[in-house]
Amino acid sequence: MISAPALRTLLDGLARRFENRPQLDEEFKDLDAWGWGQFLDGQPRHNQVGPYGTCSGIIARALANRGPDKLDKHVNTLVKQWWLGRNESKSHAKFLGQTIRLAMLHLAIRLKKEDELAGLQHEIEDTLLCNVRPDQMWGNYLMPGEIEDPSPRLIATSLVVLSFTLFRSSDDPCPDALVEAVKKIEDRILGSRELPRLHVAIASAAILSLPHYDPSSKVRARISKLAYATQISMPELGVYFYDYEYVESEGTDGHHDQHHFKTDYFIVPIELVLGIAGYQPKAPLYLRFRAENTLKLLVQNLQGFDGYYRPDNEQRISSVNQCWVAMYLALAEQTVVSTLPAPNRLVPRIWYECIKQRPDHFWIDSGMLGLCGLGLIAASLLPFSGLTFANVASKICAAVLAFLAGRFYAPIFLKRIFMERE
């Protein structure tokens, strides 16, 4: 089991890696505005600042409890200029009119919990809630001039929900629109068995993150199936491509608008999203168990790549990937510190306590091994005189004790007593 201080150290390391690579935004360099770009391993002279990278840096630093330092003020300047210029600059409107980008910005500012940006946070929240479609979901975009996505989108809706719910106190009520949106998300994942794993993973995280909302048994079964039907795969990245429409003025008079259509994408490490879902209080048993196993592999990955997360040796260091890692580590640390029970139902909770990961303790394991051995001896000494209830029960008990001894308690004892050989 990984301790809370170890998780905090890794989270602090991620924040420091963002702090080593801030970049001056060329558009607002007179205001000394700073942010981050798509990658953290680019050439120092390659200056690229964007919403995804900047939001990722804000989230990583906020979860590391950096507070309002000088770098934070430079980043605040950039974010405020982006928001103020959304109705004046076509490029800003194009980016902030995309639902996923706006949801990322909302999550970043909400996690900062900074008085200077409180008004901006409320404005973004109001914008997101006003952008909800009549079918209680969000589309991929809603641009100035009544240009909107004509269809509801599962991933966009799920990310909006997560922007409101992740790290939210259970005492802080969520907008009613989120409850209706989660119901629609449930309908989507139950209505199609052919959804990509990325869609189901993000949808699962959104459903489980909503406080005071109990998913239906069918939804929990669908999420559980996703958790145990596939092997853990740290390198697997899910890519969500989507089209959007926007308007730019053509000509010198500025009155001739030209519609443009472009494609954008959002890359998500699927295993990290499943882990974030697994650390929600209402996560099913196997999803939580998978999240804890994934955490060990994630820590190994970070230690093997100098504190960065990389899906494999050939992948670049993506800012957004580090953001998902920061949220994963922070949720895991919260769970360790608060001893949050998971799952919250009695029978699954008992089974979870039996199978969850625990640190090795030589004397405890030795004592348990001794008790199991005494139980096996006692069961073997009982005379077998037919298929009576007592005889069958004793043999079942012996089999269980043998399994516990061999699987859980003998390995650490034997490694300590007998030296390993090459």
Residue, then its C-alpha position, 0 to 999 in steps of 0.5 A: m500500500i502506498s502511503a499518503p506522504a509518498l503520494r503527496t511527494l509525487l504530486d508535488g513533483l508533478a507541480r514542480r515539473f510544470e513550474n520548470r516550464p512556464q512560457l510567456d504568451e506572445e499575444f499578451k506578453d505586454l501584460d506579462a501573462w504566462g501559461w503552458g503548452q501541449f507538451l512539457d518536453g518541447q524545445p525551450r525556444h518553441n513557445q506554445v501556450g494553449p488552454y489545455g496545457t494552461c488548465s493542466g498546469i493550474i490543476a496540478r499546482a492547485l492540487a499540490n496546494r501551491g497557493p497564490d504565488k507570483l507565477d500564479k498571478h501571471v497565469n491568472t492574467l492570461v486566463k482573465q484575458w482569454w475570458l474577457g476577449r471571448n466576445e472580441s477575439k474570434s480565436h478566443a471565442k473559437f476555443l472557449g466555445q468548445t465545451i470540453r475546453l470550457a469544462m477544463l477551464h472551469l475545473a481548473i479555476r474551481l480547484k484554485k479556490e482563489d478569491e481573485l477568480a471567484g467572479l470568473q468562476h461564477e461566469i463560467e459556471d453560468t455559461l456552462l449551465c446556460n449551454v445545456r441543450p433541451d435534451q439535458m446534455w451538452g454538445n461539442y460546441l456552442m459559438p457566438g451567433e447561435i452556432e451550436d452542435p446539433s447533437p448531444r455528446l456523451i464525452a462532452t456532457s461527462l466532462v462538464v459533469l466532472s468539472f462540477t463534481l471532482f473534489r467537490s464536498s458532499d455538503d456542497p449541493c450540485p446544480d439540478a442540471l447535473v442530475e438530469a445530465v447524469k440520467k441521460i448518461e446512464d441511458r447512453i451507456l445502457g442503451s449501447r453495448e458497442l460504446p468505446r472503452l473511453h466513452v464508458a470510462i469517462a461516463s462511469a467517472a461522471i456518474l459515480s462522482l455526483p454526490h447524493y446520487d445512487p446509480s441504478s443496479k444495471v448501471r453499476a453492473r455495466i461499470s463493474k463489467l468494464a472493471y473486470a472484463t479487461q486487463i490493466s493497460m497503462p499505455e492505452l490512450g483514448v482519442y476523441f475526435y470531434d468537429y466544430e463550426y465557427v465564424e470568422s469575418e472576411g474582408t476589411d469591413g468586418h461585415h462578411d462572416q465566413h463559416h469554417f469547420k474544423t476538427d479537434y481532439f481530446i486524448v485521455p489515458i483510459e486507465l487513469v480515468l477508470g482509476i479516478a472513477g474507482y476512487q469515487p465513494k460509490a464505485p463498485l467493488y472491482l472498480r475500486f480494487r482495479a484503481e488500487n492496483t493501477l495506482k501501484l503501476l502508475v507510481q512505478n511509471l512515474q518513478g521510471f520516467d523522472g516523475y513524469y507520466r509517459p505511456d511508453n518510451e516513445q510518447r512525449i510528455s503531454s501536459v493533459n496526461q500529467c493533469w489526469v495523473a495529478m487528479y488520480l494521485a490527489l484522489a488516492e491521497q484523499t482516500v488514504v488520509s480519510t480512510l474513506p470506505a469503498p464500496n459503501r454497501l455492507v456485503p461488498r464492503i466486507w468482501y473488499e476488506c478481505i481482498k484489498q491490498r495491505p502492506d506486509h508485516f512480518w510478525i502479523d503475517s507470521g502469527m496469522l500463518g501460525l493460526c492457519g496452521l493450527g486450524l489445519i492441524a485441528a481439522s485434519l485430526l477430526p475423524f471423518s465419519g460420513l457426510t455430516f454437516a460438521n465433517v463437511a464444514s471442517k473440510i471446507c474450513a481446512a481448505v479456506l485456511a490452506f488458501l489463506a496460508g499459501r496466498f496471503y501469509a506464507p510468502i512474506f514469512l518464507k522470504r524472510i526465513f529463507m534467502e532467495r537464490e539467483 
